[in-house]
Amino acid sequence: DMEGEVDVALIETLAIHAGAAIEAARLHLRSEEQAQVDALTRLFNRRRLDADLAQEVARASRYGRPLSFIMLDTDHFKQLNDDLGHQKGDEVLHELATLLRDGLRITDSAYRYGGEEFALMLRESTILDAAKGAERIRSRIEQRFGGPGTKVRVTASFGVAALGRGVETAEELIRAADHALYEAKQAGRNRVVVAADDERSRAAIRPIA
C-alpha cells in the first residue's frame, strides 16, 4: 500500500542521512586527532599539550595532587642534520619518540614540543619520581644511540619541574622545566637537571646525574 511505500522511502532517506552523519562525525574525529598529533613522531603536538596541561594543572591544584613536567632537547641535533641529512634526522626523531612512549607509564603523556624538543607530562608524579623517570629515559637514549656499531651518537638533555610554591600555572611549569633544561645544556648536556621548587631559589637547580 501507499503508506508502506512512504515509510520505506522515509526510512531509506533517514538511513542515508544517518550514514552521512556518522561518516561526517568519523572524519571530524580523524581530522581533530590529526590536528593534535605530530605527523612525523605520532606524538601529541604543542596544541594538544597546551590543552592537556591547562586541564591537568587545574585538576592537580584543585585536589592538591602532584603533577610533574619534563622538557627534553636532542643534543647537537643541528650538527647531526648537517652531517647526515634531514632524512636521518627525521629517523632519529621518530626513534626517540618511540623510546619516550615505551619509557612512560600509562598515565603519562609525551608531546613533540617543536623541532627536536619534546615534553612529557607526568600525572600523579612527584618531582623526585619525574627526575628518576627522566634519568631512566636519558640512559636508554644514550645506550640506544651509543652502543657498539652505532653510526649516530645521540644524547638528550632534560629539565624537570613540578607544581609547587612559585610554580602554580601551566606557563610557570613550562618556564621552570625550560629553565632547568637550559641549565642542563649549560652544564654540558646529556644530563637531567631538576628545577628548584621555589622561583626565588633558582640557584638551587641541581643536576641529578
C-alpha atoms as one frame of an Amber mdcrd trajectory, in Angstrom:
protein
   0.000   0.000   0.000   0.898   3.644  -0.387   1.581   4.225   3.305   4.038
   1.291   3.430   5.923   2.661   0.421   6.158   6.098   2.037   7.505   4.538
   5.248  10.177   2.595   3.343  11.173   5.725   1.424  11.327   7.693   4.673
  13.405   5.008   6.415  15.783   4.850   3.441  16.146   8.633   3.474  16.765
   8.664   7.246  19.290   5.827   6.913  21.187   7.732   4.230  21.239  10.849
   6.428  22.310   8.853   9.481  25.082   7.170   7.484  26.282  10.530   6.209
  26.181  11.973   9.746  28.175   9.059  11.154  30.745   9.357   8.363  30.995
  13.132   8.922  31.498  12.565  12.658  34.175   9.947  11.971  36.017  12.263
   9.578  35.724  15.122  12.072  37.225  12.938  14.817  40.033  11.887  12.496
  40.824  15.445  11.457  40.662  16.544  15.124  43.107  13.778  16.005  45.378
  14.710  13.105  45.284  18.325  14.269  46.562  17.172  17.685  49.162  14.626
  16.553  52.583  15.334  15.077  52.821  13.594  11.690  56.489  12.553  11.966
  56.673  11.210  15.523  52.984  10.288  16.078  53.240  12.015  19.466  50.754
  14.663  20.560  51.698  18.161  19.377  52.068  21.533  21.125  48.385  22.359
  20.621  47.327  19.211  22.498  49.966  19.860  25.173  48.547  23.309  25.921
  45.039  21.861  26.303  46.146  18.892  28.438  48.383  20.973  30.660  45.674
  23.559  31.379  43.286  20.755  32.340  45.805  18.834  34.490  47.145  21.911
  36.294  43.561  22.860  37.212  42.852  19.325  38.443  46.112  18.978  40.384
  45.642  22.400  42.018  42.032  21.734  42.924  42.674  18.358  44.562  46.195
  19.021  45.833  47.687  16.282  43.641  51.274  16.157  42.318  51.981  16.986
  38.669  55.389  16.985  37.005  56.603  18.196  33.634  59.763  17.372  31.692
  61.298  19.214  28.760  63.984  17.430  26.768  66.097  18.504  23.861  68.170
  16.364  21.491  71.812  17.409  21.874  73.701  18.822  18.857  70.791  17.960
  16.576  71.560  20.671  14.019  75.024  19.191  13.554  73.540  15.716  13.071
  71.190  17.099  10.415  74.040  18.947   8.683  76.355  15.916   8.742  73.898
  13.141   7.847  70.967  14.899   6.215  67.385  15.611   7.201  66.135  12.119
   6.441  68.487  10.618   9.029  67.491  13.403  11.412  63.823  12.516  10.950
  64.598   8.832  11.599  66.336   9.754  14.859  63.364  11.870  15.988  60.971
   9.046  15.118  63.025   6.553  17.123  63.389   8.956  20.034  59.599   9.309
  20.106  59.268   5.520  20.288  61.764   5.376  23.179  59.794   8.074  25.008
  56.491   6.278  24.509  57.958   2.979  25.679  59.517   4.626  28.744  56.298
   6.134  30.092  53.564   4.861  32.374  50.034   4.636  31.014  49.093   7.824
  32.922  51.911   9.886  31.340  51.760  11.746  28.025  54.516  12.554  25.515
  54.494  15.503  23.111  56.642  16.880  20.334  57.148  20.413  21.601  58.743
  21.606  18.376  61.775  20.755  16.252  63.997  18.392  18.223  62.391  19.310
  21.542  59.947  17.049  23.396  57.806  17.367  26.514  56.485  14.792  28.965
  53.583  15.315  31.360  53.591  13.002  34.367  50.279  12.886  36.222  50.310
  11.896  39.916  54.091  12.174  39.891  56.344  13.986  42.360  59.399  15.866
  41.139  61.648  13.097  42.513  59.699  10.408  40.623  59.887  12.553  37.479
  63.642  13.059  37.889  64.166   9.299  38.218  61.971   8.702  35.152  63.898
  11.314  33.170  67.214   9.721  34.139  65.939   6.289  33.041  64.925   7.690
  29.627  68.193   9.673  29.301  70.147   6.494  29.941  68.080   4.479  27.439
  68.645   7.093  24.727  72.392   7.107  25.398  72.541   3.294  25.289  70.398
   3.023  22.170  72.484   5.513  20.192  75.853   4.907  21.829  76.334   1.134
  21.800  78.748  -0.884  19.683  78.225  -0.462  15.944  76.120   2.683  16.393
  76.632   5.039  13.468  74.873   8.020  15.048  75.614   9.114  18.606  72.572
  10.823  20.092  72.042  12.109  23.616  69.414  14.362  25.199  69.280  16.974
  27.951  66.378  17.095  30.431  64.764  19.772  32.571  62.324  18.598  35.256
  59.777  20.705  37.149  56.667  20.182  39.247  53.770  22.224  40.534  54.600
  23.826  43.861  55.459  27.106  45.532  56.248  29.659  42.827  55.218  27.227
  40.075  51.439  27.312  40.097  50.303  27.781  36.486  50.872  25.896  33.230
  53.056  28.777  31.988  55.198  28.713  35.138  55.542  24.939  34.913  56.787
  25.127  31.311  59.099  28.026  32.198  60.601  26.161  35.174  61.235  22.988
  33.134  62.629  25.035  30.247  64.965  26.896  32.606  66.186  23.596  34.075
  66.714  22.285  30.523  68.801  25.380  29.747  70.886  24.655  32.868  71.379
  21.057  31.690  72.661  22.351  28.345  74.980  24.850  30.039  76.324  22.160
  32.381  77.491  20.032  29.434  74.371  18.326  28.016  73.294  14.662  28.302
  72.064  15.145  31.868  68.948  15.710  33.964  68.539  18.947  35.899  65.727
  19.456  38.389  64.173  22.882  38.902  64.079  24.184  42.466  60.559  24.256
  43.892  60.784  27.985  44.534  61.278  30.521  41.751  63.393  32.653  44.126
  65.888  29.883  44.922  66.784  29.218  41.283  70.414  28.849  42.395  69.333
  25.544  43.958  68.877  23.997  40.492  70.902  20.844  40.703  71.932  18.066
  38.353  70.738  14.554  39.125  73.438  12.898  37.053
